[in-house]
């Protein structure tokens, strides 16, 4: 018994929509980063599912690169969040609009 590709695409769509909703509605920077990670994981599911469907490894290789990109994004994002918290005592993403040089 195999799982059809449409179920992987629906799972990916659901994860991407949840991540997009989080990016558009959350003000907390940590929730923002987690939402972006959900969107990247949705892309990974699509890449791996279509690679399996077509019988090649190209999608899996791209998924590995996407995971490396996600790790770098988290490292930079957490650094930005720490600086934001140090300067403003809050991780609200609307506060830095008040920053001055």
Secondary structure, 3 states (H helix, E strand, C coil): CCCCHHHHHHHHHHHHHHHHHHHHHCCEHHHHHHHHHHHHHHHHHHHHHHHHHHCCCHHHHHHHHHHHHHHHHHHHHHHHHHHHHHHHCCCECCHHHHCCC
